[in-house]
Amino acid sequence: MSSALKLLRLLDEVGESSEPVRVALLAAELGATRSEVHRHLVTLVAAGWMEKLPDGAYQLTVKAAHLGHAALQHAGFGERVSGLLVELAADIGHSVCLAVLDDDAARVVKRADPGTTAHVTLALGRRMSLLTGATGRVLIAYADPEDVDALRGRGVPVPTEGECAEIRAAGYALIPPGSSDGLAGIAFPLRGRTGRPAVALCAIGPETRFDPMDVRDALAAAAADLGRLTVSTGGPPDAWGG
């Protein structure tokens, strides 16, 4: 099990890189030996998950993309969800995304842009802070307290108990002013039948041109629609909150 977990952790690390990776850098990031990292990479190449480039670096193959697409389908992120996001982005004129908790960050799993010149970087797979990102803040506010305590115990920056209570009372979270490189954002939890929300819907834009309160009602309605839609299209009920 230990070896398998190390291999999966290596895959996570590779997934964080926008470029091909090298053995030495991976070993440093993972706190592992070069031989151990090389052995795992050879295994992944043999399994078709990675390929070795002529310069000695390694990169993911499209097999990883196929699995990621399948995972989104299993979780209820089908084409109807994508269509609703596209409509929402067009209606409010700002970028929107769906994000989930991914260990010590929130990760973007779906996004849509309004088709204007005001683009915001919300790349698929991007990981955002649990303390300064609207999605991270709202997901932490509704997360299992034991999970939040575990994150705090590991030194992961998260909102305080008081901040979480305020977010729950409001029903949404904002990017704290001045904490996200000139961006403003608002995020709502998606609500389904049971359990705690594990997905957040966020709208984001340059704080000089985007007032989150202008889209609050539209985003709240969309979050409600998405929560019902993902449950009805096969998303696991306990993953969509209640």
HELIX and SHEET records of a PDB file:
HELIX    1   1 SER A    2  GLY A   15  1                                  14    
HELIX    2   2 VAL A   23  LEU A   30  1                                   8    
HELIX    3   3 ARG A   34  ALA A   47  1                                  14    
HELIX    4   4 VAL A   62  HIS A   74  1                                  13    
HELIX    5   5 GLU A   79  ILE A   92  1                                  14    
HELIX    6   6 ALA A  134  ALA A  141  1                                   8    
HELIX    7   7 PRO A  145  GLY A  153  1                                   9    
HELIX    8   8 GLU A  161  ALA A  170  1                                  10    
HELIX    9   9 PRO A  212  VAL A  215  5                                   4    
HELIX   10  10 ARG A  216  SER A  232  1                                  17    
HELIX   11  11 PRO A  237  ALA A  239  5                                   3    
SHEET    1   A 2 MET A  50  LYS A  52  0                                        
SHEET    2   A 2 TYR A  58  LEU A  60 -1                                        
SHEET    1   B 6 ARG A 127  MET A 128  0                                        
SHEET    2   B 6 ALA A 105  ALA A 112 -1                                        
SHEET    3   B 6 SER A  95  ASP A 102 -1                                        
SHEET    4   B 6 VAL A 199  PRO A 206 -1                                        
SHEET    5   B 6 LEU A 183  PRO A 189 -1                                        
SHEET    6   B 6 ALA A 173  LEU A 174 -1                                        
END                                                                             
